[in-house]
Amino acid sequence: MRILFLAHSFNSLTQRLYVELTAAGHEVSIEFDINDRVTEEAAELFAPDLIVAPFLKRAIPMAVWSRYRSIVIHPGIPGDRGPSALDRAILRGEREWGVTALQANAEMDAGDVWASATFPMREASKSSLYRNEVTETAVACIKETIARIRRGEQPTPQDASRRDMPGRPWPALRQSERAIDWRLDATETVLRKIRASDGSPGVLDEIAGIACYLFDAHEEGSFVGEPGALVAKRGTAICRATRDGAVWITHLKRANDVEAFKLPAGLVMGRLVDDVPEAPLASDARADTPTWREIRYEEADGVGFLHFPFYNGAMGTEQCAALRRAYAYAQSRPTRVIALMGGADFWSNGIHLNLIEAARHPADESWRNINAIDDLVRDIVETDRQLTVAALSGNAGAGGAFLALAADRVYARDGVILNPHYKSMGNLYGSEYWTYLLPERVTPGDARSLVENRLPIGARRAAEIGLVDAHFGAILPALRHRARARPAISRDAGSQTKAPCRRRGEETAISLSRGGARAHAAQLLRVRLELPRRAPQLRAQGPAIANAAVSRASSSPDGGRAPGRSPVILGRSEGSDSSKIVGSENA
């Protein structure tokens, strides 16, 4: 089918639908919904069989929906209407929510229903739910809608009296409904309010006399204080007491300033938090109560897992330096594999554009940031004692995508979207050794296509062209069965360490039994890639699964890639890394 996307921005959901529908053979064109005239002209020029609106902030013009079948993706259950559907679901503490594909008509969100599906809610931010559960469910709904249209079926009119349409119309959520009463609100309530407002618009509040919007909150289980008071700081995050505990707040945006950026909380507060006590927590320190830290390191069965869930995947100069120190520590440990886990929502989006824009001298800060991430890339590339694995459970864009390529192996969860390019990001130059790392993984033609076309690529296609080594989805049931079937397996198999090796383009020498480290890491990473979306008790199954994987690897042929190609230089690409590359609705 010829499908026209109408979207407010090319956000994570729009990108995922683009990848899925083009892979299915549909011809997809994308038009940013600027005004009625532009939208009408785009529809007339493309003459689509179907219009899909994954992410809009205004109604589709009647001149368009009355002429072309137009499907709107609404992040709510059938019958639900309004621009704050997901926000309200989080605030109400809904245990289950959904996505509805409906046909546009004269009333917002009131069109006939083509498809709907539900998903269990997590205790997570609106942004995280949107990038994961909402996106996966929306993909299923659009595929079902297209199948029904092809079969000649008709949609179901919305009817509030129907039991399968339990939603209702709601107005936009106001700041007065999001507002926090620090004296009365429990920690759970504070978290829900900030999570329901994450990405946009944030919760309007006041800290030390500064009006600002709050973003990205995490529970703290050890600190207490006068409700509303700042009780600790860690890096650039601040910890604020509630009536029954405390929460970490990582990002703020000054109110009443149209040019203000969303920035790390400590930078926004400046000297006002000088007297707030510092509460450092090492990346490998054990935490017995809920808390927050930007970088965390853990080990299991000879694998070191380095987590760095930076907000929106953006990595400032100091964050790159901190991650480099944590990586050096991981290198010093007696492990065979270092798994670079990134974050559950974004693996990495490269350098921090907001920090650069807000700096006193943006050009100097961009140079510092690029050099800081380049130093990290070089450390990973030159690692020769351990096997390095990039495990992508979240999207990666710009320099973050190339950072992943520095590892020996790159694995991605199904549904991950990659944007390995930054040519259109302004007047900053990208690096991350991409002219070395990209051409050695893909053909010169594919490399040029990726950086010149500047389009997202899905995990499946990335594996087909060699950009990643493998992708996996929901495979936990099979792994649990394998672990139960073979619970008692010696850890001796494949217990040797990785021998010093040359980098890509030459044979990598690994003294493990054939494929031992690679298969060991891959099987254990399958569990870790899925864990953020699974029940916490599944973590306990990791060692048993790893033991089974090591035994299985000892008798498996080596699944390694053939020696790589010699690098070809494609030239320098203008642009910058940014937290806005993927999931731009949260930038």
Secondary structure by P-SEA (a helix, b strand, c coil): cbbbbbcccccaaaaaaaaaaaaaccbbbbbccccaaaaaaaaaaacccccccccccccccaaaaaccbbbbbbcccccccccaaaaaaaaacccccbbbbbbbccccccccccbbbbbbbccccaaaaaacaaaaaaaaaaaaaaaaaaabbbbbccccccccccbbbbccccccccccccccccaaaaaaaaaaaccccccccccccbbbbbcbbbbbccccccccccccccccbbbbbcccbbbbbcbbbbccccccccccccccccccccccbbbbbcccccccccccccbbbbbcccbbbbbbbcccccccaaaaaaaaaaaaaaaaccccbbbbccccccccccccaaaaaacccaaaaaaaaaaaaaaaaaaaaacccbbbbbbbcbbbcaaaaaaaacccbbbbcccccccccccccccbbbbccccccccccccaaaaaaaaaccccccaaaaaaacccccccccaaaaaaaaaaacccccccccccccccccccccbbbbcccccaaaaaaaaaaaaaaaccccccccccaaaaaaaaaaaaaaaccccccccccccccccccbbbbcccccccccc
